[in-house]
């Protein structure tokens, strides 16, 4: 399918003279049956298309001449390999520095598998792997295309920011049986919104939410509740590109959910999308605060330390009794012992910060961050002037807070193996991320 380019912008003389903005969108709906991402077990091949899925890009240039690009995607995630290819093309072809490129995914579980994302989840036939590779090649091309189109569309613009509320997210850790009811029920139901206008014409809407895109789990291609929300907004505001940013939804689900009844589940996902889109609409038609000044961008990396893994002898003893993903996980750790001496004891963790003048601090974290990080950093840097998002860069793992790590469970402990990590993080995980965020925020103030 051909990409749809939405051009920006013509502007009235009273807009902030320093901003230029351009937005574009590219259709990444597969043209054949492909393996579906997000859930482990038997490979799911797509059977139908509920609605198109997209890459969307917003390019921003301030009066310093620096260009920053945010790309959102109806994908489950990206890998280190994918990030390297996309970032290299953005730099070499479009001059976008790495700290000025934020790559966010909605963590959609109704999209195709790409490259080596969540590679331990799947066991493909040669035909399934070939379909996955063909789709991945198309996605790479579309990333390059949409970034270039957004930059080509740069024109004077006015930006504004405000937040709404939506009650879709529920802390899913409390939903896993009676023994989980004592766990924290923290959620972040804020809906941060940035608008881009050319005079009175709305050209782009960037909005976020902290909740897994897992309302659906069937065999259709779609963008889940976030995709439905974007569709409603683009119908409500013709000519605008609606971009969804996944925030810190690692421990939140849209609840209730329906399993095994695709029609009813799709209707429910659509309803969640309408709720979220209405929260955004109310912000857009209300009073928003102008964003002015330059984008000061910074990127850094810390390391998250891992606890000791299972000894080699024990892994070898247990492998014969395993099948499926657990077997692949243990075989992966055995290979690491044989090739590296032992499984790695740490994971690299990139962090990005964009400071919009003095009006907005945009913190982009890596991986499946739990809600505590959003609440913590908004409490530190300003509830009304801070936007915290996860699901940027590599989909490295769940990123628990110290609270979630100590509580245990899937997001803190048992979910680590499926990402290829030998064990849970140590109790320094939250401290290390906090320190890196503090350092980057200081450099952008």
Secondary structure, DSSP 8 states (H G I E B T S, - for coil): ---B--------TTS-TT-EEEEEEEE---SS--BB-S--SS--B--EESS--EEEEEEEE-TT--EEEEEEESSS-B-HHHHHHHHHHHHHHH---GGGEEEEE---SSSB--TTTTGGG----HHHHHHHHHHHHHHHHHHHHHHHHHHHT-EE-EEEEEEEE---EEEGGGGS-GGGTTS------EEEEEEEEETTEEEEEEEEE-S-S-S--SSEE--HHHHHHHHHHHHHSTT-EEEEEE-S-TTEEESS---S-HHHHHHHHHHHHHHHHHHHHHHHHS--EEE-S-EEEEEEEEEEEB-----HHHHHHHHTT--HHHHHHHHHHHHHHHHHSS--SEEEEEEEEEEETTTEEEEEEESEE-HHHHHHHHHHH-TTTEEEEEEESB---EE--HHHHHH-SIIIIITSGGGT-SS-B-TTHHHHHHHHHHHHHHHH-
